[in-house]
Each structure stands twice: as C-alpha cells, then as structure tokens.
C-alpha cells in the first residue's frame, strides 16, 4: 500500500451503514484506503514515562483517525484518541470537543458564550430544580441532553403540564452498586409549533450541505429518522453562516447543526453533533459530504507534513481494498 493514504475509521460499519457506504465510495474516487477499527478493541498502555495506544492488542499510530459510532466508549476512546493525537496522529474531530458536543446543555453554553443565537433553554435533573416559568408561557419541548435522532423528545402545553407529567412517572429507579451517570434534561419553547427545522452539515468552516426538514402532520420532531421529509436550501441562506460559526464555537472540524427560525425570522441553533449522519442530507441535496470530510482530513494531514502508514484493522475503502470492517 505504499503511496496510498490510509485513514482509520473508528466505528461499527453496521451502525448507520449508509454513512459508511458513502465514505467508502468517496475514498475509492480519491484513491484512499479506509481501515475500520472497532471501538471496543481500543487499548491504552501506561507506564513510567511511556504511553501508547493499542488496537486489537498491538501498538498502533495511524496517520489519520476519524471516529464515528463511539459515544458509549467515552472512557477509553477519549484518552486513547488523545494519546494518538499527542503521538502525531491527526484525529478528527478532537475527542474532547466531540464528546462535549453530544451534550446539548454544554453545546448551548458554548454557543451562547460565542454570541451565536440559541433557543432559550432551561436545564435540570428534576423540573423542581429549574425555573420553567422563565420560558415562554406556551408549549414546551422536553429533551434528554444526550439524546439522538429525536429519541425521547416530548411536547407539553405548559410548564405546569410538563411538571405534572414528570411527577406522575414516579421516582427514577436506582440500582444498587455502581451505575452509569444519569441523564439530565432540557426544556425549550416549541418554536413555530414544531415540526420543522433546518439541518446543515459543515466541514472545515464551510457549510457544504443545507436542507429544510418538515415532519409528518401531528409530529413535532423534524428528524428524517422520524419520518420527516427534506428539501435543499441554497448554501448562501443565513443558516449556512450561523452553522459554520456554531462548529467553530464547538471546536469541531465537521458535524451537523440543527436550527430553527423564530417568529421574527431569526435563525437559532438547537444543537450541534460531531457524529451526525450525512446520508440523509446527501440524498436530499446531492452534496458530497463524505468527500468533503475525507478531503479535509487529507489536506490537514498534508499541511502538517505527515503521511499515512500501514495500520492493523480491516480495510474497506480504496479500489483494491476489501469490503468490510469489524462489526461489534
């Protein structure tokens, strides 16, 4: 594989396989070789004066790493990826920034500090701990701070209705012994009655794809995964610049941005996702999002003076490589 740039993709190919298919196709057209790493096979060696990352039991230092389906592996993924970056690997996105963006509360704080318009938000563990009356006196949306693809989102006619529904569900079950960190929640006004938003995909400080999503009648969630339909928007729409600014504020190289337009026409950011899927927006807009991601990765690696090197794993990207990746 001399002369062929290799890119490790840390993910499970079977999870949201359509995104992997687009990355593989983009790699073939660019003469790149993609190598799948399964997140659960990451390791990290630590000793006096020595640390190095491992994959499948072997020390490894790939030239470029792009991580995708790793959210539940934070404990090992963040230190291992940071170790790779410290050793000279180009890791996209920066692991600390990527995991921070998964939390809608932390993202909202970062955006607000950067002066980017956001939807008014009240965060809490329990509604009694948050001042819900500070939000608009109409419909509210309740969402888990680390939810994805619209899962777990509910709408309530008022703050009192939200609080009542919360109390009626009873106490959260508490398991004896060790248990994972529990979820926190966000309440926001339901802008425009819900059911419509704008999704952008940004790569290297540029909005490369932009679409409006409209939910089916009676549905407030405008996610394509929940049955919404998309239509392309011109890249010079004001949402494109706001999305690019949101990615900068979150310290990300690429990712998805969800926005809404308020009653005055102002675009406000709902959330940013370093691991947002791009198959849907690619189909709607025809933009080569996967190609933009790979092009950015190779350009950054070339600018740093580095090159690819052979790495362990299963290949699945260049014209000569196999079709696969380790499934978890």
TORVEX-441362 format. One record per residue (C-alpha): y, x, z. Coordinates in steps of 0.02 Angstrom, whole numbers, padded with zeros to 5 digits. Layout:
<sites>
+--------+--------+--------+
!     py !     px !     pz !
+--------+--------+--------+
!      Y !      X !      Z !
...
+--------+--------+--------+
</sites>
This chain:
<sites>
+--------+--------+--------+
!     py !     px !     pz !
+--------+--------+--------+
!  00000 !  00000 !  00000 !
!  00116 !  00149 ! -00024 !
!  00288 !  00093 ! -00082 !
!  00258 ! -00089 ! -00032 !
!  00366 ! -00154 !  00110 !
!  00261 ! -00238 !  00244 !
!  00329 ! -00374 !  00357 !
!  00235 ! -00433 !  00509 !
!  00250 ! -00620 !  00541 !
!  00209 ! -00662 !  00721 !
!  00144 ! -00841 !  00711 !
! -00005 ! -00953 !  00684 !
! -00016 ! -00991 !  00498 !
! -00097 ! -01161 !  00528 !
!  00053 ! -01220 !  00631 !
!  00179 ! -01293 !  00509 !
!  00082 ! -01214 !  00367 !
!  00208 ! -01269 !  00235 !
!  00334 ! -01141 !  00302 !
!  00204 ! -01002 !  00289 !
!  00164 ! -01054 !  00111 !
!  00348 ! -01037 !  00064 !
!  00360 ! -00865 !  00146 !
!  00205 ! -00807 !  00053 !
!  00272 ! -00868 ! -00114 !
!  00439 ! -00784 ! -00083 !
!  00351 ! -00622 ! -00034 !
!  00249 ! -00622 ! -00195 !
!  00404 ! -00636 ! -00303 !
!  00484 ! -00491 ! -00210 !
!  00334 ! -00376 ! -00205 !
!  00321 ! -00385 ! -00016 !
!  00165 ! -00388 !  00092 !
!  00160 ! -00508 !  00238 !
!  00042 ! -00473 !  00383 !
!  00001 ! -00610 !  00510 !
! -00005 ! -00569 !  00694 !
! -00073 ! -00700 !  00815 !
!  00045 ! -00711 !  00966 !
! -00096 ! -00712 !  01094 !
! -00153 ! -00539 !  01033 !
!  00010 ! -00452 !  01081 !
! -00001 ! -00323 !  01218 !
!  00115 ! -00200 !  01306 !
!  00067 ! -00033 !  01383 !
!  00175 !  00030 !  01528 !
!  00158 !  00195 !  01621 !
!  00272 !  00331 !  01689 !
!  00394 !  00372 !  01551 !
!  00294 !  00279 !  01420 !
!  00291 !  00103 !  01349 !
!  00224 !  00042 !  01184 !
!  00175 ! -00123 !  01107 !
! -00003 ! -00159 !  01052 !
! -00082 ! -00282 !  00934 !
! -00266 ! -00328 !  00947 !
! -00294 ! -00181 !  01064 !
! -00211 ! -00049 !  00955 !
! -00039 !  00031 !  00971 !
!  00074 ! -00033 !  00833 !
!  00251 ! -00008 !  00772 !
!  00284 ! -00109 !  00614 !
!  00442 ! -00085 !  00515 !
!  00493 ! -00269 !  00515 !
!  00437 ! -00413 !  00626 !
!  00484 ! -00596 !  00601 !
!  00424 ! -00713 !  00739 !
!  00396 ! -00899 !  00717 !
!  00274 ! -01002 !  00825 !
!  00292 ! -00903 !  00986 !
!  00388 ! -01017 !  01105 !
!  00244 ! -01037 !  01229 !
!  00214 ! -00849 !  01235 !
!  00383 ! -00802 !  01308 !
!  00308 ! -00698 !  01449 !
!  00225 ! -00572 !  01333 !
!  00324 ! -00599 !  01172 !
!  00497 ! -00554 !  01239 !
!  00452 ! -00387 !  01320 !
!  00333 ! -00338 !  01180 !
!  00459 ! -00379 !  01043 !
!  00599 ! -00292 !  01138 !
!  00486 ! -00140 !  01156 !
!  00455 ! -00140 !  00969 !
!  00642 ! -00152 !  00936 !
!  00678 ! -00008 !  01055 !
!  00550 !  00095 !  00960 !
!  00634 !  00068 !  00792 !
!  00557 ! -00093 !  00726 !
!  00675 ! -00222 !  00654 !
!  00639 ! -00383 !  00749 !
!  00712 ! -00545 !  00682 !
!  00776 ! -00644 !  00771 !
!  00821 ! -00546 !  00928 !
!  00691 ! -00613 !  01051 !
!  00812 ! -00645 !  01195 !
!  00931 ! -00741 !  01082 !
!  00789 ! -00838 !  01000 !
!  00714 ! -00898 !  01163 !
!  00886 ! -00939 !  01233 !
!  00922 ! -01048 !  01082 !
!  00767 ! -01153 !  01116 !
!  00855 ! -01219 !  01272 !
!  00983 ! -01349 !  01218 !
!  01084 ! -01327 !  01378 !
!  01103 ! -01138 !  01358 !
!  01143 ! -01161 !  01174 !
!  01277 ! -01290 !  01213 !
!  01355 ! -01172 !  01340 !
!  01358 ! -01029 !  01214 !
!  01435 ! -01139 !  01080 !
!  01569 ! -01211 !  01194 !
!  01618 ! -01038 !  01254 !
!  01638 ! -00985 !  01072 !
!  01753 ! -01132 !  01037 !
!  01630 ! -01222 !  00924 !
!  01640 ! -01414 !  00934 !
!  01493 ! -01486 !  01032 !
!  01439 ! -01660 !  01085 !
!  01490 ! -01695 !  01266 !
!  01337 ! -01658 !  01371 !
!  01278 ! -01687 !  01549 !
!  01128 ! -01582 !  01602 !
!  01018 ! -01617 !  01753 !
!  00847 ! -01609 !  01831 !
!  00873 ! -01784 !  01901 !
!  01009 ! -01907 !  01845 !
!  01068 ! -01919 !  02026 !
!  01121 ! -01738 !  02010 !
!  01230 ! -01766 !  01858 !
!  01390 ! -01866 !  01835 !
!  01332 ! -01979 !  01694 !
!  01487 ! -02088 !  01710 !
!  01588 ! -01942 !  01639 !
!  01508 ! -01981 !  01470 !
!  01563 ! -02124 !  01359 !
!  01527 ! -02295 !  01435 !
!  01411 ! -02344 !  01294 !
!  01242 ! -02293 !  01226 !
!  01172 ! -02127 !  01287 !
!  01036 ! -02014 !  01220 !
!  00917 ! -01929 !  01341 !
!  00826 ! -01775 !  01277 !
!  00718 ! -01638 !  01352 !
!  00814 ! -01474 !  01346 !
!  00672 ! -01382 !  01258 !
!  00605 ! -01524 !  01151 !
!  00572 ! -01502 !  00966 !
!  00568 ! -01613 !  00810 !
!  00644 ! -01761 !  00903 !
!  00500 ! -01774 !  01026 !
!  00541 ! -01851 !  01195 !
!  00712 ! -01920 !  01143 !
!  00758 ! -02093 !  01208 !
!  00914 ! -02201 !  01198 !
!  00988 ! -02310 !  01336 !
!  01126 ! -02440 !  01329 !
!  01220 ! -02366 !  01477 !
!  01215 ! -02233 !  01612 !
!  01152 ! -02365 !  01734 !
!  01008 ! -02410 !  01617 !
!  00959 ! -02227 !  01600 !
!  00961 ! -02201 !  01788 !
!  00862 ! -02360 !  01818 !
!  00728 ! -02312 !  01691 !
!  00716 ! -02140 !  01770 !
!  00689 ! -02211 !  01944 !
!  00559 ! -02336 !  01882 !
!  00447 ! -02198 !  01815 !
!  00419 ! -02135 !  01993 !
!  00408 ! -01958 !  02058 !
!  00354 ! -01820 !  01942 !
!  00176 ! -01766 !  01983 !
!  00167 ! -01599 !  02072 !
!  00007 ! -01498 !  02053 !
! -00047 ! -01386 !  02198 !
! -00032 ! -01198 !  02174 !
!  00053 ! -01114 !  02027 !
!  00131 ! -01222 !  01894 !
!  00249 ! -01187 !  01750 !
!  00437 ! -01208 !  01757 !
!  00479 ! -01391 !  01741 !
!  00587 ! -01466 !  01607 !
!  00771 ! -01510 !  01627 !
!  00862 ! -01643 !  01528 !
!  01022 ! -01677 !  01433 !
!  01117 ! -01841 !  01415 !
!  01241 ! -01862 !  01272 !
!  01336 ! -02007 !  01195 !
!  01248 ! -02085 !  01046 !
!  01371 ! -02035 !  00910 !
!  01392 ! -02167 !  00774 !
!  01245 ! -02267 !  00837 !
!  01122 ! -02127 !  00799 !
!  01001 ! -02119 !  00655 !
!  01099 ! -01994 !  00552 !
!  01141 ! -01810 !  00563 !
!  01169 ! -01651 !  00461 !
!  01045 ! -01507 !  00457 !
!  01097 ! -01334 !  00399 !
!  00997 ! -01177 !  00376 !
!  01093 ! -01016 !  00399 !
!  01038 ! -00840 !  00350 !
!  01142 ! -00682 !  00375 !
!  01300 ! -00776 !  00422 !
!  01290 ! -00888 !  00268 !
!  01239 ! -01070 !  00256 !
!  01104 ! -01067 !  00121 !
!  01049 ! -01250 !  00131 !
!  01131 ! -01409 !  00193 !
!  01072 ! -01589 !  00197 !
!  01109 ! -01757 !  00274 !
!  00964 ! -01843 !  00361 !
!  00952 ! -02031 !  00383 !
!  00822 ! -02112 !  00496 !
!  00724 ! -02271 !  00455 !
!  00801 ! -02434 !  00518 !
!  00787 ! -02450 !  00707 !
!  00758 ! -02263 !  00734 !
!  00892 ! -02154 !  00815 !
!  00805 ! -01988 !  00776 !
!  00850 ! -01917 !  00607 !
!  00713 ! -01786 !  00601 !
!  00611 ! -01779 !  00441 !
!  00456 ! -01766 !  00553 !
!  00502 ! -01938 !  00622 !
!  00514 ! -02018 !  00450 !
!  00695 ! -01983 !  00405 !
!  00748 ! -01951 !  00225 !
!  00861 ! -01810 !  00171 !
!  00992 ! -01788 !  00036 !
!  01077 ! -01625 ! -00012 !
!  01256 ! -01585 !  00036 !
!  01368 ! -01458 ! -00052 !
!  01373 ! -01291 !  00037 !
!  01563 ! -01300 !  00046 !
!  01551 ! -01452 !  00161 !
!  01640 ! -01412 !  00326 !
!  01472 ! -01420 !  00416 !
!  01418 ! -01261 !  00324 !
!  01552 ! -01154 !  00404 !
!  01525 ! -01231 !  00575 !
!  01338 ! -01198 !  00562 !
!  01368 ! -01015 !  00517 !
!  01486 ! -00997 !  00666 !
!  01355 ! -01077 !  00779 !
!  01224 ! -00948 !  00727 !
!  01348 ! -00808 !  00763 !
!  01385 ! -00880 !  00935 !
!  01198 ! -00882 !  00973 !
!  01168 ! -00705 !  00909 !
!  01041 ! -00757 !  00777 !
!  01004 ! -00687 !  00604 !
!  00937 ! -00851 !  00539 !
!  00898 ! -01026 !  00601 !
!  00929 ! -01211 !  00589 !
!  01081 ! -01305 !  00653 !
!  01089 ! -01492 !  00686 !
!  01260 ! -01576 !  00684 !
!  01339 ! -01748 !  00688 !
!  01506 ! -01817 !  00629 !
!  01603 ! -01909 !  00764 !
!  01712 ! -02063 !  00737 !
!  01858 ! -01954 !  00686 !
!  01756 ! -01861 !  00555 !
!  01743 ! -01701 !  00657 !
!  01579 ! -01606 !  00642 !
!  01498 ! -01568 !  00810 !
!  01345 ! -01461 !  00843 !
!  01196 ! -01541 !  00929 !
!  01077 ! -01393 !  00934 !
!  01027 ! -01226 !  00860 !
!  00847 ! -01173 !  00831 !
!  00792 ! -00996 !  00790 !
!  00620 ! -01061 !  00741 !
!  00674 ! -01213 !  00641 !
!  00560 ! -01258 !  00498 !
!  00632 ! -01241 !  00324 !
!  00503 ! -01329 !  00213 !
!  00592 ! -01497 !  00225 !
!  00766 ! -01433 !  00185 !
!  00693 ! -01326 !  00045 !
!  00614 ! -01480 ! -00034 !
!  00773 ! -01583 ! -00017 !
!  00898 ! -01453 ! -00076 !
!  00794 ! -01336 ! -00185 !
!  00866 ! -01186 ! -00091 !
!  00756 ! -01032 ! -00073 !
!  00771 ! -01020 !  00116 !
!  00613 ! -00915 !  00135 !
!  00676 ! -00793 !  00004 !
!  00843 ! -00779 !  00093 !
!  00755 ! -00737 !  00257 !
!  00646 ! -00603 !  00178 !
!  00792 ! -00534 !  00078 !
!  00896 ! -00519 !  00235 !
!  00755 ! -00433 !  00329 !
!  00726 ! -00303 !  00194 !
!  00912 ! -00273 !  00169 !
!  00938 ! -00242 !  00354 !
!  00789 ! -00125 !  00360 !
!  00851 ! -00028 !  00209 !
!  01025 ! -00015 !  00284 !
!  00951 !  00061 !  00442 !
!  00862 !  00194 !  00340 !
!  00689 !  00133 !  00392 !
!  00539 !  00087 !  00288 !
!  00380 ! -00011 !  00308 !
!  00217 !  00062 !  00367 !
!  00036 !  00005 !  00372 !
!  00002 ! -00110 !  00519 !
! -00153 ! -00198 !  00587 !
! -00175 ! -00382 !  00552 !
! -00224 ! -00498 !  00411 !
! -00123 ! -00496 !  00253 !
! -00059 ! -00646 !  00158 !
!  00095 ! -00617 !  00054 !
!  00101 ! -00496 ! -00091 !
!  00017 ! -00518 ! -00258 !
! -00126 ! -00406 ! -00204 !
! -00144 ! -00468 ! -00027 !
! -00268 ! -00593 !  00041 !
! -00228 ! -00772 !  00087 !
! -00233 ! -00786 !  00270 !
! -00180 ! -00743 !  00444 !
! -00260 ! -00755 !  00612 !
! -00273 ! -00933 !  00671 !
! -00256 ! -00966 !  00854 !
+--------+--------+--------+
</sites>
